[in-house]
């Protein structure tokens, strides 16, 4: 019960504090859009790299497991 109450208070405090911090000043420029596009591209590239390396790691792990189970098949793997 205490954890739920604390979590609710933290969520309310974060929401109320961030509304004034992220409030628009009325003027937006092209640099805002470009900077957000750059940040989005950075996250997208990071996720793509994470997925590619996870796939390569799984492939290498499967190859090494196959070699450890059957050392005679190492040249073919």
C-alpha positions, 0 to 999 in steps of 0.5 A: 500500500505504501509503495503504491501511494509513493509511486502515485505521489512521484508520478503526480510530482513528475507530471506537475514539475515537467509541465512548466519545464517543457512549456513552449515559449510560443516560438518554434524554429527550424533548429528545434525540428532538426535537433529532434530529428537528430535525436530520433535518428540517434535512437533509431541507429542505436536500436538497429545496432543493438539488434544486429549485434544480438543476431550476430551474437546468437549466430556465433553462440550457436556455431560454438555450441555446435562445434562443442557438441561435435568437434568433427564438424568444426570445418563445416561450421 
